[in-house]
């Protein structure tokens, strides 16, 4: 199904030609410092896997930040790095969103790529809904990024049967998997690791409008984060961890606004003065500018269409469902948990002497708007070059920015001098 986006007056801005804007690199002799990069592994979720545009596909995998980091580590003794790539015949993996043009009103036209997928089957589960499984990968692995995984699930043996992205990495087919994620990633010796886990423990609450998931309890998060780091450092490996981004500053929560929705509705119903929402507590009220609508607001396609004779969203008798909006109370929950999770991450890292990449500050900084080697970067949907078409995950350029932040943190903590990535080699949103 083609997603419906309510985005007014998007300015079509092609990525600036960069031939004359090459970055200047200082002459620095590469050095590994006090770290050993012989076998680097990347532990994490969708952001680690290279997930982008609402899916995992070959181009995204090839432009993941661990791939970039590993490539730069080779200058300081880093070994081979293996990502569980989809093969060329199934390069579109799970499928993904693609920009196919713009409407007469300037709205982006976004469709789903459904060809050359790596889907091997689907199973209807009475508890977890439809489970999708992908073509098995059987080679070596260094990038253990698993889209969808929470920190809460890293010690659950049966999780490999419930997440198709993890299942494709395991030797057994579902439902015969019993290996927990944390055991899987530490099964082979390694000398250095990156870990970016914890995002989904609050993100899934936020993206479902506070209605489809619950945050991982703070004490549970702390216990599991300690367990993960203890296991990753048990044999003396050094590493770098990342904090959780400010999810509410992404395009996913800032593109479909009340003003945009009202303007869209008023184009055909000029007398409309308010939209009505169902809050997280179950009450109904008029929406305000303090509410955050999620992207895509699929229900926006039917706002005003009657249900049992009552226009959807235009009457308190038929409000926009809570799953499409975060009210101020739910926003406070998101901010509170992100703050608590990040305090844990920084505390554990300090205790273990690990490097920290502060993704919270990094993505807020770039999201607010910066010029990077002659290219404008911001959190603007479609035109900002930082975030991909799902409004949460990054573009190749965004992942390059993250890779450099990881590298700088590693260099600082371990007195190393790993060369940084040339960001100009990576694209933002792909235009048709």
DAPEZI-V522925 format. One record per residue. N is the residue number from 1. RES is the residue in one small letter. SS is DSSP state (H for helix, E for strand, C for the rest). PSI is psi as a letter, one per 20 degrees, with the letter a starting at -180 (none if undefined). BURIAL is + if it has 9 or more other C-alpha atoms within 8 Angstrom, else -. Layout:
{{N	RES	SS	PSI	BURIAL} {N	RES	SS	PSI	BURIAL}}
//
This chain:
{{1	x	C	p	-} {2	x	C	p	-} {3	x	C	q	-} {4	x	C	p	+} {5	x	C	p	+} {6	x	C	n	+} {7	x	C	o	+} {8	x	C	q	-} {9	x	C	l	-} {10	x	C	p	+} {11	x	C	p	-} {12	x	C	o	-} {13	x	C	o	-} {14	x	C	q	-} {15	x	C	p	-} {16	x	C	p	-} {17	x	C	p	-} {18	x	C	j	+} {19	x	C	h	-} {20	x	C	j	-} {21	x	C	k	-} {22	x	C	q	-} {23	x	C	q	-} {24	x	C	p	-} {25	x	C	p	-} {26	x	C	q	-} {27	x	C	o	-} {28	x	C	p	-} {29	x	C	o	-} {30	x	C	p	+} {31	x	C	q	+} {32	x	C	i	+} {33	x	C	c	+} {34	x	C	j	-} {35	x	C	r	+} {36	x	C	o	+} {37	x	C	k	+} {38	x	C	g	+} {39	x	C	o	+} {40	x	E	p	+} {41	x	E	q	+} {42	x	E	o	+} {43	x	E	p	+} {44	x	E	a	+} {45	x	C	b	+} {46	x	H	h	+} {47	x	H	h	+} {48	x	H	h	+} {49	x	H	i	+} {50	x	C	j	+} {51	x	C	p	+} {52	x	E	q	+} {53	x	C	k	+} {54	x	C	j	+} {55	x	E	r	+} {56	x	C	o	+} {57	x	C	r	+} {58	x	H	g	+} {59	x	H	g	-} {60	x	H	g	+} {61	x	H	g	+} {62	x	H	h	+} {63	x	C	k	+} {64	x	C	q	+} {65	x	H	h	+} {66	x	H	h	+} {67	x	H	g	+} {68	x	H	g	+} {69	x	H	g	+} {70	x	H	h	+} {71	x	H	h	-} {72	x	H	h	+} {73	x	H	h	+} {74	x	H	h	+} {75	x	H	i	+} {76	x	H	k	+} {77	x	C	j	+} {78	x	C	q	+} {79	x	C	a	+} {80	x	C	q	-} {81	x	C	p	+} {82	x	C	p	-} {83	x	E	p	+} {84	x	C	m	+} {85	x	C	q	-} {86	x	C	q	+} {87	x	C	r	-} {88	x	H	h	-} {89	x	H	i	-} {90	x	H	k	+} {91	x	C	h	+} {92	x	C	j	+} {93	x	C	d	+} {94	x	C	i	+} {95	x	C	q	+} {96	x	E	r	+} {97	x	E	q	+} {98	x	E	q	+} {99	x	E	p	+} {100	x	E	i	+} {101	x	E	a	+} {102	x	E	q	+} {103	x	C	r	-} {104	x	C	h	-} {105	x	C	j	-} {106	x	C	j	+} {107	x	C	q	+} {108	x	E	q	+} {109	x	E	o	+} {110	x	E	p	+} {111	x	E	r	+} {112	x	E	p	+} {113	x	E	p	+} {114	x	C	j	-} {115	x	C	q	-} {116	x	C	l	+} {117	x	C	r	+} {118	x	C	k	+} {119	x	E	p	+} {120	x	E	i	-} {121	x	E	r	-} {122	x	E	q	+} {123	x	E	p	-} {124	x	E	o	-} {125	x	E	p	-} {126	x	C	h	-} {127	x	C	g	-} {128	x	C	j	-} {129	x	E	b	-} {130	x	E	p	-} {131	x	E	p	+} {132	x	E	p	+} {133	x	E	q	+} {134	x	E	r	+} {135	x	C	p	-} {136	x	C	q	-} {137	x	C	p	+} {138	x	C	j	-} {139	x	C	a	-} {140	x	C	q	-} {141	x	C	p	+} {142	x	C	h	+} {143	x	E	o	+} {144	x	E	k	+} {145	x	E	p	+} {146	x	C	o	+} {147	x	C	p	+} {148	x	C	i	-} {149	x	C	p	+} {150	x	C	q	+} {151	x	H	h	+} {152	x	H	h	+} {153	x	H	j	+} {154	x	C	i	+} {155	x	C	j	+} {156	x	C	o	+} {157	x	H	h	+} {158	x	H	i	+} {159	x	H	h	+} {160	x	H	i	+} {161	x	H	i	+} {162	x	C	h	+} {163	x	C	o	+} {164	x	H	h	+} {165	x	H	h	+} {166	x	H	g	+} {167	x	H	h	+} {168	x	C	i	+} {169	x	C	i	+} {170	x	C	q	+} {171	x	C	h	-} {172	x	C	q	-} {173	x	C	q	+} {174	x	C	q	+} {175	x	C	k	-} {176	x	C	j	-} {177	x	C	p	+} {178	x	C	j	-} {179	x	C	p	+} {180	x	C	q	+} {181	x	H	g	+} {182	x	H	h	+} {183	x	H	h	+} {184	x	H	g	-} {185	x	H	h	+} {186	x	C	j	+} {187	x	C	h	-} {188	x	C	q	-} {189	x	C	q	-} {190	x	C	q	+} {191	x	C	i	+} {192	x	E	q	+} {193	x	E	q	+} {194	x	E	q	+} {195	x	E	p	+} {196	x	E	n	+} {197	x	C	q	+} {198	x	C	i	+} {199	x	C	g	+} {200	x	H	i	+} {201	x	H	i	+} {202	x	H	h	+} {203	x	H	g	+} {204	x	H	h	+} {205	x	H	g	+} {206	x	H	g	+} {207	x	H	i	-} {208	x	C	k	+} {209	x	C	k	+} {210	x	C	j	+} {211	x	C	i	+} {212	x	C	i	+} {213	x	C	r	-} {214	x	C	q	-} {215	x	C	q	+} {216	x	C	p	+} {217	x	C	q	-} {218	x	H	g	+} {219	x	H	h	-} {220	x	H	g	+} {221	x	H	g	+} {222	x	H	g	+} {223	x	H	g	-} {224	x	H	h	+} {225	x	H	g	+} {226	x	H	g	+} {227	x	H	g	-} {228	x	H	g	+} {229	x	H	h	+} {230	x	H	g	-} {231	x	H	h	-} {232	x	H	h	+} {233	x	C	j	+} {234	x	C	h	-} {235	x	C	j	-} {236	x	C	j	-} {237	x	C	q	+} {238	x	E	r	+} {239	x	E	a	+} {240	x	E	p	+} {241	x	E	r	+} {242	x	E	q	+} {243	x	C	r	+} {244	x	C	p	+} {245	x	C	r	+} {246	x	C	n	+} {247	x	H	h	-} {248	x	H	i	-} {249	x	H	j	+} {250	x	C	r	+} {251	x	H	h	+} {252	x	H	h	+} {253	x	H	j	+} {254	x	C	j	+} {255	x	C	g	+} {256	x	C	n	+} {257	x	C	r	+} {258	x	H	g	+} {259	x	H	g	-} {260	x	H	g	+} {261	x	H	g	+} {262	x	H	g	+} {263	x	H	h	-} {264	x	H	g	+} {265	x	H	g	+} {266	x	H	i	+} {267	x	C	h	-} {268	x	C	i	-} {269	x	C	m	-} {270	x	C	i	-} {271	x	C	i	-} {272	x	C	p	+} {273	x	C	i	-} {274	x	C	q	-} {275	x	C	q	+} {276	x	E	p	+} {277	x	E	q	+} {278	x	E	p	+} {279	x	C	r	+} {280	x	C	h	+} {281	x	C	i	-} {282	x	C	i	-} {283	x	C	r	-} {284	x	E	p	+} {285	x	E	r	+} {286	x	E	p	+} {287	x	C	q	+} {288	x	C	r	-} {289	x	C	i	-} {290	x	C	i	-} {291	x	C	q	+} {292	x	E	o	+} {293	x	E	q	+} {294	x	C	q	+} {295	x	C	p	+} {296	x	C	q	+} {297	x	C	n	+} {298	x	H	h	+} {299	x	H	i	-} {300	x	H	h	+} {301	x	H	i	-} {302	x	H	j	-} {303	x	C	p	+} {304	x	C	i	+} {305	x	C	p	-} {306	x	E	q	-} {307	x	E	o	-} {308	x	C	k	-} {309	x	C	i	-} {310	x	E	p	+} {311	x	E	p	+} {312	x	C	p	+} {313	x	C	i	+} {314	x	C	j	+} {315	x	C	q	+} {316	x	C	i	+} {317	x	C	i	-} {318	x	C	m	+} {319	x	C	r	+} {320	x	E	p	+} {321	x	C	q	+} {322	x	H	h	+} {323	x	H	i	+} {324	x	H	j	+} {325	x	E	q	+} {326	x	E	p	+} {327	x	C	r	+} {328	x	H	h	-} {329	x	H	h	-} {330	x	H	h	+} {331	x	H	g	+} {332	x	H	h	-} {333	x	H	g	-} {334	x	H	g	+} {335	x	H	h	+} {336	x	H	g	-} {337	x	H	h	+} {338	x	H	g	+} {339	x	H	g	-} {340	x	H	g	+} {341	x	H	g	+} {342	x	H	h	+} {343	x	H	g	-} {344	x	H	g	+} {345	x	H	g	+} {346	x	H	h	+} {347	x	H	g	-} {348	x	H	g	+} {349	x	H	g	+} {350	x	H	g	-} {351	x	H	h	-} {352	x	H	i	-} {353	x	C	k	-} {354	x	C	q	+} {355	x	E	q	+} {356	x	E	p	+} {357	x	E	o	+} {358	x	C	n	+} {359	x	H	h	+} {360	x	H	g	+} {361	x	H	h	-} {362	x	H	g	+} {363	x	H	h	+} {364	x	H	g	+} {365	x	H	g	+} {366	x	H	h	+} {367	x	H	h	+} {368	x	C	i	-} {369	x	C	o	+} {370	x	E	q	+} {371	x	E	o	-} {372	x	E	o	-} {373	x	C	l	+} {374	x	C	j	-} {375	x	E	p	+} {376	x	E	p	+} {377	x	E	p	+} {378	x	E	a	+} {379	x	C	j	+} {380	x	C	p	+} {381	x	C	p	+} {382	x	C	g	+} {383	x	C	i	+} {384	x	C	i	+} {385	x	E	i	+} {386	x	C	g	+} {387	x	E	q	+} {388	x	C	a	+} {389	x	C	i	+} {390	x	C	i	+} {391	x	C	j	+} {392	x	C	g	+} {393	x	C	r	+} {394	x	E	r	+} {395	x	C	r	+} {396	x	H	h	+} {397	x	H	g	+} {398	x	H	g	+} {399	x	H	h	+} {400	x	H	h	+} {401	x	H	g	+} {402	x	H	g	+} {403	x	H	g	+} {404	x	H	h	+} {405	x	H	g	+} {406	x	H	g	+} {407	x	H	g	+} {408	x	H	h	+} {409	x	H	g	+} {410	x	H	g	+} {411	x	H	g	+} {412	x	H	g	+} {413	x	H	h	+} {414	x	H	j	+} {415	x	C	k	+} {416	x	C	r	+} {417	x	C	m	+} {418	x	C	p	+} {419	x	C	q	+} {420	x	C	r	-} {421	x	C	q	+} {422	x	C	o	-} {423	x	H	h	+} {424	x	H	i	+} {425	x	H	i	-} {426	x	C	q	-} {427	x	C	r	+} {428	x	C	b	+} {429	x	C	p	+} {430	x	C	p	-} {431	x	C	q	-} {432	x	C	none	-}}
//
